[in-house]
Amino acid sequence: MSVQTNVILVQAVLGAVLITVFMIPFQASTPFALYRPMVILPVLLYFALRASPHALLGMFLGFTCGVAGGEAFLVVKNALPEVPLELVMGIGVACVIFLVLAVHPLVFGRTPLGMVPAVLLGVVETLLVTNLSVLLPDGAPVPNLPWLVVIFGYGCVMTLILILVQDKIIGALLGAQWRSAPTDEAPSSQIPPTPPVRPSPRPTA
């Protein structure tokens, strides 16, 4: 099998084992086992962004900022009870998305708060949990906004441990050059690139 195939298989095994193991204390020590899929979202975001481990701090801070923005939107919405809900949600959500997409990259682009996908995820999770709580069974716990941040932070820690462990194991099995984070040699891929094949010189007449 190719190096890429071996890496993917090792990543799959490690991801399945470590994520499952990390779910156990989350379910056992919090009342929010119903929301355990949210713990995996930082893993998805990290690999989708092809980020480095240092970016996890930006992901966490951006998500926290998004939760605060979602809460600010809800405060404004609740202060306008006479305005139709459809109008508030339509215009309000559009304004929030514009502010996230414009302000964060332009004002905070060089800071950890410039990670727009994490900010948007914080806003979306806040609105989803708040608006869908009425659909939960009676007595089902609803995480407040600090708990959303705690759940996402737990997922960030899980992601960091996952990438550190897999780098160590994959590096030992397949070569010390392996890194999950992009490098100068492999800026857009988690798989170190194959050295280019130089064309054979043309035969001289």
LINHU-V62278 format. One record per residue. N is the residue number from 0. OMEGA is omega in degrees with one decimal (999 if undefined). D_LAST is the distance of its C-alpha to the last C-alpha in Angstrom with 1 decimal. Layout:
n=N omega=OMEGA d_last=D_LAST
n=N omega=OMEGA d_last=D_LAST
This chain:
n=0 omega=-179.6 d_last=40.6
n=1 omega=177.8 d_last=38.5
n=2 omega=-178.9 d_last=39.8
n=3 omega=178.9 d_last=40.8
n=4 omega=179.4 d_last=42.9
n=5 omega=179.2 d_last=44.6
n=6 omega=-179.3 d_last=45.4
n=7 omega=-179.8 d_last=47.0
n=8 omega=178.5 d_last=49.0
n=9 omega=177.1 d_last=50.3
n=10 omega=-178.7 d_last=51.1
n=11 omega=179.8 d_last=53.0
n=12 omega=-179.0 d_last=55.1
n=13 omega=179.0 d_last=55.9
n=14 omega=-179.3 d_last=56.7
n=15 omega=-177.1 d_last=59.0
n=16 omega=-174.2 d_last=60.8
n=17 omega=179.3 d_last=61.2
n=18 omega=178.2 d_last=62.2
n=19 omega=179.8 d_last=64.8
n=20 omega=-179.2 d_last=66.2
n=21 omega=177.9 d_last=66.5
n=22 omega=-174.4 d_last=68.4
n=23 omega=178.4 d_last=71.1
n=24 omega=177.9 d_last=72.7
n=25 omega=-179.5 d_last=72.3
n=26 omega=-175.4 d_last=74.3
n=27 omega=-172.3 d_last=76.8
n=28 omega=178.0 d_last=77.6
n=29 omega=177.7 d_last=77.6
n=30 omega=-171.1 d_last=79.5
n=31 omega=177.6 d_last=76.4
n=32 omega=179.0 d_last=74.8
n=33 omega=-175.1 d_last=74.7
n=34 omega=-176.8 d_last=72.1
n=35 omega=175.1 d_last=69.8
n=36 omega=179.5 d_last=66.8
n=37 omega=-179.7 d_last=66.9
n=38 omega=-176.4 d_last=66.0
n=39 omega=-176.2 d_last=62.5
n=40 omega=176.2 d_last=61.8
n=41 omega=177.4 d_last=60.5
n=42 omega=179.6 d_last=58.0
n=43 omega=-177.4 d_last=56.8
n=44 omega=-178.4 d_last=56.7
n=45 omega=-177.0 d_last=54.9
n=46 omega=176.4 d_last=52.0
n=47 omega=179.9 d_last=51.9
n=48 omega=-174.0 d_last=51.5
n=49 omega=-173.0 d_last=49.0
n=50 omega=172.5 d_last=51.2
n=51 omega=179.4 d_last=51.5
n=52 omega=179.1 d_last=54.7
n=53 omega=-178.3 d_last=56.0
n=54 omega=-179.8 d_last=56.1
n=55 omega=176.9 d_last=58.9
n=56 omega=177.0 d_last=61.4
n=57 omega=177.1 d_last=60.4
n=58 omega=-178.7 d_last=60.6
n=59 omega=-179.6 d_last=64.1
n=60 omega=177.6 d_last=65.3
n=61 omega=177.9 d_last=63.9
n=62 omega=179.0 d_last=65.5
n=63 omega=177.9 d_last=68.8
n=64 omega=177.9 d_last=68.6
n=65 omega=176.6 d_last=68.0
n=66 omega=177.7 d_last=71.1
n=67 omega=177.3 d_last=73.1
n=68 omega=176.1 d_last=71.9
n=69 omega=177.8 d_last=72.8
n=70 omega=177.6 d_last=76.3
n=71 omega=177.2 d_last=76.8
n=72 omega=-179.0 d_last=76.1
n=73 omega=177.6 d_last=78.6
n=74 omega=178.4 d_last=81.2
n=75 omega=-179.6 d_last=80.8
n=76 omega=-179.2 d_last=80.9
n=77 omega=178.4 d_last=84.1
n=78 omega=-179.2 d_last=85.7
n=79 omega=-175.2 d_last=85.4
n=80 omega=-177.5 d_last=87.3
n=81 omega=-179.3 d_last=88.4
n=82 omega=179.2 d_last=84.9
n=83 omega=-176.5 d_last=83.5
n=84 omega=-178.7 d_last=81.1
n=85 omega=179.9 d_last=78.4
n=86 omega=179.8 d_last=78.5
n=87 omega=-177.6 d_last=78.4
n=88 omega=-177.8 d_last=75.5
n=89 omega=-178.5 d_last=73.5
n=90 omega=-176.9 d_last=73.8
n=91 omega=-179.7 d_last=74.1
n=92 omega=177.8 d_last=71.0
n=93 omega=179.1 d_last=69.0
n=94 omega=-179.8 d_last=70.2
n=95 omega=-179.9 d_last=69.4
n=96 omega=177.8 d_last=65.9
n=97 omega=-178.9 d_last=65.4
n=98 omega=179.9 d_last=66.7
n=99 omega=-175.8 d_last=64.4
n=100 omega=-177.8 d_last=61.3
n=101 omega=-172.5 d_last=62.1
n=102 omega=-174.1 d_last=64.1
n=103 omega=177.6 d_last=62.4
n=104 omega=-176.8 d_last=58.8
n=105 omega=-176.3 d_last=60.1
n=106 omega=-174.7 d_last=62.9
n=107 omega=-172.8 d_last=61.9
n=108 omega=-178.6 d_last=58.1
n=109 omega=179.7 d_last=57.6
n=110 omega=176.5 d_last=60.2
n=111 omega=-179.6 d_last=60.5
n=112 omega=179.2 d_last=62.6
n=113 omega=-179.9 d_last=59.5
n=114 omega=-171.8 d_last=58.4
n=115 omega=-179.1 d_last=59.4
n=116 omega=179.2 d_last=58.8
n=117 omega=178.1 d_last=61.2
n=118 omega=179.0 d_last=63.8
n=119 omega=178.8 d_last=63.6
n=120 omega=177.5 d_last=64.0
n=121 omega=178.2 d_last=67.1
n=122 omega=-176.4 d_last=68.6
n=123 omega=179.9 d_last=67.9
n=124 omega=179.2 d_last=69.3
n=125 omega=-178.6 d_last=72.4
n=126 omega=-179.6 d_last=73.1
n=127 omega=-177.9 d_last=72.4
n=128 omega=-178.4 d_last=74.6
n=129 omega=-174.2 d_last=77.4
n=130 omega=-177.4 d_last=77.4
n=131 omega=-179.1 d_last=76.8
n=132 omega=-179.7 d_last=79.4
n=133 omega=-179.7 d_last=82.0
n=134 omega=-177.8 d_last=80.1
n=135 omega=175.5 d_last=80.4
n=136 omega=178.9 d_last=83.1
n=137 omega=178.8 d_last=86.4
n=138 omega=179.2 d_last=86.3
n=139 omega=-178.3 d_last=82.5
n=140 omega=177.3 d_last=81.6
n=141 omega=-179.4 d_last=79.8
n=142 omega=173.5 d_last=77.7
n=143 omega=-173.4 d_last=78.7
n=144 omega=173.6 d_last=76.1
n=145 omega=178.6 d_last=76.1
n=146 omega=175.2 d_last=75.4
n=147 omega=178.7 d_last=72.4
n=148 omega=179.3 d_last=71.0
n=149 omega=-179.6 d_last=71.9
n=150 omega=179.5 d_last=70.2
n=151 omega=177.6 d_last=67.0
n=152 omega=176.4 d_last=67.2
n=153 omega=177.7 d_last=67.5
n=154 omega=177.5 d_last=64.4
n=155 omega=177.4 d_last=62.5
n=156 omega=177.8 d_last=63.6
n=157 omega=179.5 d_last=62.6
n=158 omega=-179.6 d_last=59.1
n=159 omega=179.5 d_last=58.7
n=160 omega=179.1 d_last=59.7
n=161 omega=-176.1 d_last=57.5
n=162 omega=178.0 d_last=54.3
n=163 omega=-180.0 d_last=55.2
n=164 omega=-177.5 d_last=55.8
n=165 omega=176.3 d_last=52.8
n=166 omega=-179.1 d_last=50.5
n=167 omega=-175.8 d_last=52.1
n=168 omega=-179.3 d_last=51.8
n=169 omega=177.7 d_last=48.4
n=170 omega=179.9 d_last=47.1
n=171 omega=-177.0 d_last=48.6
n=172 omega=-169.2 d_last=47.3
n=173 omega=178.8 d_last=43.8
n=174 omega=-175.3 d_last=42.9
n=175 omega=-177.3 d_last=44.5
n=176 omega=-175.4 d_last=42.2
n=177 omega=171.2 d_last=44.1
n=178 omega=176.7 d_last=46.2
n=179 omega=-177.0 d_last=48.0
n=180 omega=176.3 d_last=48.0
n=181 omega=177.4 d_last=44.9
n=182 omega=177.2 d_last=43.0
n=183 omega=-179.2 d_last=40.5
n=184 omega=-179.0 d_last=37.8
n=185 omega=-172.2 d_last=39.3
n=186 omega=-174.1 d_last=41.4
n=187 omega=-177.3 d_last=41.8
n=188 omega=175.0 d_last=41.8
n=189 omega=177.8 d_last=43.9
n=190 omega=176.7 d_last=41.0
n=191 omega=-173.6 d_last=38.7
n=192 omega=173.6 d_last=35.3
n=193 omega=179.0 d_last=32.4
n=194 omega=-178.2 d_last=29.8
n=195 omega=178.2 d_last=27.0
n=196 omega=-179.3 d_last=23.9
n=197 omega=-179.3 d_last=20.9
n=198 omega=179.0 d_last=17.8
n=199 omega=179.4 d_last=15.1
n=200 omega=179.4 d_last=12.2
n=201 omega=179.2 d_last=9.2
n=202 omega=178.5 d_last=6.4
n=203 omega=-179.1 d_last=3.7
n=204 omega=999 d_last=0.0
